[in-house]
Amino acid sequence: AIGCTGGQHRSVYISNTLGEYFGSQYPNTQVRHRELT
């Protein structure tokens, strides 16, 4: 889990970037965002 206290965009960027990186190596990689505003 990746979270960002006080910020709203960094954790989304980091999780999406890591999802792309690991998704290229592991096809079952999933990125889920708990709260979208």
C-alpha positions in Angstrom: 0.0 0.0 0.0 1.2 3.5 -0.8 -0.3 6.5 0.9 0.5 10.2 1.0 -0.5 12.2 4.1 -1.5 15.7 3.2 -0.8 15.3 -0.5 -3.3 14.1 -3.1 -1.3 13.4 -6.2 2.1 12.0 -5.3 0.8 8.6 -4.1 -1.3 8.3 -7.3 1.7 9.0 -9.5 4.0 6.7 -7.6 1.5 3.8 -7.6 0.7 4.2 -11.3 4.4 4.4 -12.2 5.2 1.3 -10.1 2.2 -0.5 -11.6 3.5 0.1 -15.1 7.0 -1.0 -14.1 5.9 -4.2 -12.4 3.1 -4.8 -14.9 5.6 -5.2 -17.7 7.3 -8.0 -15.7 4.3 -9.5 -13.9 1.1 -9.5 -16.0 -1.3 -10.0 -13.0 -0.2 -6.7 -11.5 -3.1 -4.5 -10.4 -3.3 -0.9 -9.3 -6.3 0.2 -7.3 -7.1 3.6 -6.0 -9.2 3.6 -2.9 -10.4 7.2 -3.1 -10.7 9.3 -6.2 -11.8 12.9 -5.9 
